Amino acid sequence: MRPMLTLLGAAVLAGCGGAPDVFIPDTRVPIANEPSLGTPRAHDKITQLDEPKVDVLWVIDNSGSMGEEQELVADNFSAFLRFFLESGLDWHMGLISTDTDDEASAGVLYQSGGHRYVSRETVGAEEVFGNMVNALGTFGSATERGFRAVDRFFDKLNRDNRGFYREEAAFHVIAISDEEEQSGDDPSQPEFIEMMRNLKPDPEMVTFSSIVGPAPSGCSGDYGSAGVGARYIFATENIGGMHESICEEDWVPVLRELGLQATGMRIEYFLSEAPVPGTIEVWLEVPNGDPDEGDYFVYDGVDKALLADGGNLVDYCPSGTCFTFEYNPVRNSIYMEGYVPPALSIVHIEYDIHSEDQPDFSFSLEDEQ
């Protein structure tokens, strides 16, 4: 059998005889993109934090200039409390004053209606706590010792304050005063900060927030003036927490943020991909029994909320509880307003994935050898 000529050999032979050259194709073959399967869609599932126990201790100045500030706390306490009522957490909330002149009452929890503190089991918790704040009065010592009050609170855990503090619970202190902290060396500021830091194995389980006169020179407002609470602020910055001005006219946002921080629960959820505007859907799975056994109630179907173009707020009413949420393109996150999903809830966020237009072809540029 005669061997076949290669294409190149044929071209050479043809060239010798004066015939036209034979075309040799380019081996750099274009590779078409894969067929379009439609816009890819992401489904993020984010489980709400599980911090089942939280103890919150309020330390409120009861000196002569604090009447209106105490009234603001009592009147706006619902803004703080609602996150606890909606979270499903096991919480305790108590109150002591900054007056430590009388050693017998220093650091002792104020009572109301037979309650040393309020909890999720307390009927009318908001009213009971308001009565505790009103019981403070304004005849306390003008030497405000917030740090010493907390120190004495721990001294009396097994007596006047029994049952409130739990070793396994997160612990958050909120101090409110219009004067500088004056405990001096009893305890000293470094010792107090060290004591607070060592209360729990996880430092994030402890915070010390302060509503005081801001640096550098205090403040004045419709409810009076306040000297700078530098020692309180220093403790907040070193222990962790929030510091806010006591001269704020509207305490609702302040107490709302403090309440959210104290629960340790999330209301902002980050997306894993960049979404196509107008395609975001959000729904919840909320524990309805034992989550370990898969007992969840799904807010789905008609309750599934579609986010409108431009990140507009969307109303969502699972089981009659309405809240709003919005998409933040800068942080690529969903933010819930006015609602904290209960512990161990699963937040579902589904959306089309945004991608840049791709070229129609790519090429293999391997050179012939």
DOFITI-124253 format. One line per 5 residues: number of its first residue (from 1); their letters; for each residue x, y, z of C-alpha. Coordinates in Angstrom, 2 decimals. Example, Ala and Ser with C-alpha at 12.3 -4.5 7.8 and 13.67 -1.06 7.14 Angstrom:
1) as) 12.30/-4.50/7.80 ~ 13.67/-1.06/7.14
This chain:
1) mrpml) 0.00/0.00/0.00 ~ 1.34/3.40/-0.87 ~ 1.60/5.84/2.04 ~ -0.56/8.99/1.92 ~ 1.25/12.30/1.53
6) tllga) 1.04/14.72/4.35 ~ -0.70/18.01/3.70 ~ 2.60/19.87/4.01 ~ 4.33/17.45/1.65 ~ 1.58/17.89/-0.88
11) avlag) 1.98/21.62/-0.70 ~ 5.73/21.38/-1.36 ~ 5.31/19.07/-4.30 ~ 2.58/21.28/-5.72 ~ 4.83/24.29/-5.34
16) cggap) 7.59/22.62/-7.32 ~ 5.21/22.00/-10.19 ~ 3.98/25.63/-10.22 ~ 0.54/24.85/-8.84 ~ -1.11/27.23/-6.28
21) dvfip) -0.07/26.73/-2.60 ~ -2.37/24.63/-0.46 ~ -3.96/26.47/2.59 ~ -2.68/25.30/5.98 ~ -5.27/26.10/8.73
26) dtrvp) -4.30/28.00/11.95 ~ -4.20/25.59/14.89 ~ -5.15/28.36/17.34 ~ -8.78/27.24/17.49 ~ -11.31/29.55/19.23
31) ianep) -12.95/27.92/22.27 ~ -16.58/28.90/22.68 ~ -17.94/29.76/26.14 ~ -20.09/27.17/27.85 ~ -23.77/27.46/26.99
36) slgtp) -25.61/29.93/29.22 ~ -27.49/28.24/32.02 ~ -29.25/31.41/33.11 ~ -28.32/33.84/35.86 ~ -26.75/31.95/38.79
41) rahdk) -28.60/32.33/42.08 ~ -27.15/32.29/45.58 ~ -28.83/31.05/48.73 ~ -27.15/32.18/51.97 ~ -28.26/30.56/55.23
46) itqld) -27.17/32.38/58.39 ~ -27.92/31.05/61.86 ~ -28.67/33.59/64.56 ~ -26.25/33.57/67.47 ~ -27.03/31.37/70.44
51) epkvd) -26.30/33.24/73.67 ~ -29.06/31.88/75.86 ~ -28.28/33.70/79.12 ~ -27.63/37.41/79.67 ~ -27.40/39.44/82.92
56) vlwvi) -27.67/43.24/82.66 ~ -26.80/45.46/85.63 ~ -27.76/49.14/85.52 ~ -25.72/51.50/87.71 ~ -27.60/54.81/87.93
61) dnsgs) -26.58/58.01/89.68 ~ -29.15/58.96/92.36 ~ -27.72/62.33/93.36 ~ -29.76/65.53/93.42 ~ -29.25/66.50/89.75
66) mgeeq) -30.42/63.23/88.21 ~ -34.21/63.43/88.45 ~ -34.90/64.14/84.78 ~ -32.36/61.58/83.54 ~ -33.91/58.87/85.71
71) elvad) -37.29/59.79/84.28 ~ -35.92/59.44/80.74 ~ -34.66/55.94/81.51 ~ -37.99/54.87/83.01 ~ -40.07/56.42/80.21
76) nfsaf) -37.98/55.00/77.37 ~ -37.03/51.66/78.86 ~ -39.29/49.84/76.39 ~ -36.85/50.74/73.58 ~ -34.17/48.80/75.44
81) lrffl) -36.33/45.95/76.68 ~ -38.05/45.01/73.43 ~ -34.96/43.30/72.01 ~ -34.92/41.00/75.03 ~ -38.63/40.28/74.81
86) esgld) -38.29/39.32/71.12 ~ -34.97/37.47/71.31 ~ -35.95/34.33/73.18 ~ -32.96/34.78/75.52 ~ -32.90/33.90/79.20
91) whmgl) -32.17/37.32/80.71 ~ -31.93/39.03/84.10 ~ -32.02/42.81/84.55 ~ -31.25/44.61/87.81 ~ -30.46/48.06/89.17
96) istdt) -28.09/49.57/91.75 ~ -27.19/53.18/92.53 ~ -23.86/55.04/92.67 ~ -24.40/55.85/96.38 ~ -22.03/53.75/98.48
101) ddeas) -21.87/55.94/101.61 ~ -23.95/53.41/103.56 ~ -22.06/50.13/103.46 ~ -25.20/48.13/104.25 ~ -27.02/49.31/101.10
106) agvly) -24.00/49.83/98.80 ~ -24.32/47.69/95.68 ~ -27.68/46.22/96.75 ~ -30.26/45.62/94.00 ~ -33.33/47.87/94.18
111) qsggh) -36.59/45.98/94.59 ~ -40.13/46.53/93.38 ~ -43.22/44.47/94.13 ~ -41.14/41.73/95.71 ~ -38.80/41.48/92.69
116) ryvsr) -35.04/41.89/93.13 ~ -34.70/42.02/89.35 ~ -36.80/41.46/86.25 ~ -36.54/38.53/83.84 ~ -38.44/36.95/80.98
121) etvga) -40.69/35.34/83.60 ~ -41.59/38.68/85.22 ~ -45.17/39.73/84.47 ~ -45.16/43.41/83.45 ~ -41.35/43.58/83.42
126) eevfg) -41.30/47.06/81.90 ~ -43.51/48.51/84.63 ~ -41.65/46.70/87.40 ~ -38.29/48.00/86.22 ~ -39.71/51.52/85.83
131) nmvna) -40.78/51.36/89.47 ~ -37.24/50.32/90.44 ~ -35.82/53.38/88.64 ~ -38.38/55.65/90.28 ~ -37.43/54.21/93.68
136) lgtfg) -33.87/55.51/93.25 ~ -34.86/59.05/94.14 ~ -32.43/61.96/94.09 ~ -31.24/62.01/97.70 ~ -28.18/59.84/97.15
141) sater) -24.58/60.82/97.79 ~ -23.06/63.59/95.67 ~ -19.87/61.49/95.62 ~ -20.82/59.13/92.80 ~ -18.88/55.87/93.01
146) gfrav) -20.02/53.65/90.16 ~ -17.01/51.33/90.26 ~ -17.27/50.80/94.00 ~ -21.00/50.10/93.66 ~ -20.30/47.28/91.20
151) drffd) -17.56/45.95/93.48 ~ -19.97/45.91/96.44 ~ -22.62/44.28/94.26 ~ -20.34/41.26/93.87 ~ -19.63/41.20/97.60
156) klnrd) -23.35/40.61/98.24 ~ -24.16/37.98/95.61 ~ -25.03/35.41/98.24 ~ -27.12/37.76/100.36 ~ -29.13/40.71/99.04
161) nrgfy) -28.32/40.02/95.37 ~ -28.70/36.26/95.32 ~ -30.08/34.69/92.19 ~ -29.25/37.54/89.83 ~ -25.71/36.85/88.64
166) reeaa) -25.01/33.62/86.76 ~ -21.51/32.36/85.99 ~ -22.54/30.96/82.62 ~ -24.36/34.12/81.47 ~ -22.99/37.11/79.61
171) fhvia) -22.70/40.15/81.89 ~ -23.31/43.74/80.78 ~ -23.07/46.86/82.95 ~ -24.70/50.17/81.94 ~ -23.61/53.18/84.02
176) isdee) -25.53/56.47/83.89 ~ -24.23/59.58/85.63 ~ -23.87/63.33/85.09 ~ -20.67/63.52/87.15 ~ -17.22/61.98/87.06
181) eqsgd) -16.71/58.58/88.69 ~ -15.21/59.16/92.18 ~ -14.32/55.76/93.63 ~ -10.66/56.79/93.82 ~ -8.59/53.84/94.98
186) dpsqp) -11.53/51.86/96.31 ~ -11.35/50.13/93.89 ~ -8.81/51.82/91.66 ~ -9.67/52.14/87.98 ~ -7.03/49.60/86.78
191) efiem) -8.18/47.07/89.37 ~ -11.82/47.53/88.36 ~ -11.05/47.05/84.67 ~ -8.99/43.95/85.42 ~ -11.74/42.52/87.58
196) mrnlk) -14.33/43.01/84.83 ~ -12.08/41.49/82.19 ~ -11.56/38.34/84.25 ~ -15.22/37.67/85.04 ~ -15.76/35.34/82.08
201) pdpem) -13.59/33.04/79.99 ~ -14.63/34.90/76.83 ~ -13.99/38.69/76.99 ~ -16.89/39.34/74.61 ~ -19.26/38.10/77.31
206) vtfss) -18.60/41.25/79.39 ~ -19.23/44.90/78.51 ~ -19.28/48.18/80.42 ~ -21.33/50.87/78.70 ~ -21.61/54.44/79.94
211) ivgpa) -24.12/57.26/79.40 ~ -22.18/60.20/80.82 ~ -20.81/63.62/80.00 ~ -18.69/63.31/76.83 ~ -15.05/64.31/76.46
216) psgcs) -13.41/66.74/76.50 ~ -15.55/69.05/78.66 ~ -18.94/67.49/79.32 ~ -22.20/68.78/77.87 ~ -25.38/70.74/78.45
221) gdygs) -28.89/70.21/77.18 ~ -32.58/70.59/77.88 ~ -32.26/68.41/80.98 ~ -29.27/70.12/82.54 ~ -25.50/69.87/82.27
226) agvga) -22.98/67.13/82.91 ~ -19.28/67.05/83.72 ~ -17.10/64.80/81.61 ~ -17.21/61.17/82.75 ~ -13.61/60.43/81.76
231) ryifa) -13.14/57.45/84.08 ~ -16.36/55.82/82.93 ~ -15.41/56.36/79.28 ~ -11.92/54.95/79.88 ~ -13.45/51.83/81.42
236) tenig) -15.81/51.44/78.47 ~ -12.97/51.71/75.96 ~ -10.86/49.15/77.83 ~ -13.56/46.64/78.76 ~ -15.77/47.02/75.70
241) gmhes) -19.18/48.59/75.30 ~ -20.77/51.85/74.17 ~ -20.40/55.35/75.54 ~ -23.10/57.91/74.82 ~ -23.78/61.48/75.87
246) iceed) -26.18/61.93/78.78 ~ -27.29/65.21/77.20 ~ -28.97/63.54/74.22 ~ -32.51/64.85/73.79 ~ -33.84/61.59/72.35
251) wvpvl) -32.92/58.56/74.42 ~ -34.81/56.03/72.31 ~ -31.98/55.44/69.77 ~ -29.42/55.27/72.60 ~ -31.38/52.68/74.59
256) relgl) -32.22/50.76/71.43 ~ -28.55/50.38/70.51 ~ -27.63/49.45/74.08 ~ -30.37/46.83/74.13 ~ -29.23/45.31/70.87
261) qatgm) -25.62/45.18/72.05 ~ -26.57/43.61/75.37 ~ -28.53/40.80/73.71 ~ -25.47/39.86/71.65 ~ -27.85/39.07/68.78
266) rieyf) -27.30/40.03/65.14 ~ -29.57/42.10/62.91 ~ -27.04/42.54/60.09 ~ -26.28/39.63/57.76 ~ -23.53/39.66/55.15
271) lseap) -24.09/38.18/51.70 ~ -21.56/35.79/50.17 ~ -21.90/37.26/46.66 ~ -22.83/40.59/45.08 ~ -26.59/40.52/44.31
276) vpgti) -28.56/41.76/41.33 ~ -30.72/44.65/42.59 ~ -34.36/43.75/42.94 ~ -33.83/39.97/43.22 ~ -33.18/39.62/46.96
281) evwle) -35.63/37.47/48.92 ~ -35.47/37.07/52.69 ~ -37.31/34.62/54.91 ~ -36.85/32.98/58.28 ~ -36.88/29.61/59.96
286) vpngd) -37.69/30.18/63.62 ~ -37.33/27.45/66.28 ~ -40.69/25.92/67.09 ~ -39.69/23.31/69.65 ~ -36.29/21.67/69.80
291) pdegd) -33.95/22.97/67.06 ~ -31.70/19.93/67.52 ~ -34.62/17.79/66.37 ~ -35.25/20.01/63.34 ~ -38.35/21.64/64.84
296) yfvyd) -38.58/24.90/62.89 ~ -41.52/26.89/61.63 ~ -40.81/28.33/58.18 ~ -42.01/31.83/57.36 ~ -42.28/31.31/53.63
301) gvdka) -44.71/31.62/50.76 ~ -46.77/34.79/51.12 ~ -44.50/35.89/53.96 ~ -41.37/35.75/51.80 ~ -40.23/39.33/51.24
306) lladg) -38.80/40.62/47.97 ~ -36.37/43.53/48.21 ~ -37.17/46.35/45.80 ~ -34.66/48.05/43.54 ~ -32.36/50.60/45.13
311) gnlvd) -32.24/49.00/48.56 ~ -35.57/50.39/49.71 ~ -36.98/49.29/53.03 ~ -39.33/46.35/52.83 ~ -42.04/45.54/55.36
316) ycpsg) -42.14/41.93/56.51 ~ -44.67/40.54/58.93 ~ -43.99/36.97/60.04 ~ -46.68/35.78/62.40 ~ -48.01/39.32/62.76
321) tcftf) -44.70/40.83/63.94 ~ -43.73/43.48/61.40 ~ -40.24/44.77/60.77 ~ -38.30/46.26/57.89 ~ -35.03/45.34/56.26
326) eynpv) -32.81/46.89/53.64 ~ -29.80/46.01/51.52 ~ -26.59/47.99/52.10 ~ -24.50/47.86/48.88 ~ -21.43/49.30/50.59
331) rnsiy) -21.32/46.54/53.21 ~ -23.07/43.96/50.99 ~ -25.39/43.11/53.84 ~ -29.03/42.88/54.87 ~ -29.95/45.02/57.90
336) megyv) -33.09/44.31/59.91 ~ -34.82/47.22/61.60 ~ -37.08/46.75/64.60 ~ -36.79/42.98/64.86 ~ -34.23/40.54/66.26
341) ppals) -34.62/36.96/65.02 ~ -34.72/34.61/68.01 ~ -31.67/32.58/68.97 ~ -30.91/29.74/66.54 ~ -33.24/31.13/63.88
346) ivhie) -32.05/30.59/60.32 ~ -32.08/33.68/58.11 ~ -32.44/32.78/54.43 ~ -31.23/35.29/51.82 ~ -31.66/34.28/48.19
351) ydihs) -30.69/36.44/45.19 ~ -29.36/36.47/41.64 ~ -25.57/36.81/41.55 ~ -24.31/39.90/39.80 ~ -21.45/39.29/37.31
356) edqpd) -19.68/41.38/34.68 ~ -20.33/40.63/31.00 ~ -17.91/38.03/29.66 ~ -16.39/38.04/26.12 ~ -17.92/35.66/23.60
361) fsfsl) -14.70/33.76/22.98 ~ -11.37/33.04/24.52 ~ -8.38/31.76/22.60 ~ -5.67/29.17/23.09 ~ -2.45/30.84/22.04
366) edeq) -0.18/27.81/22.07 ~ 2.51/28.26/19.44 ~ 3.16/25.49/17.01 ~ 6.27/23.60/17.68
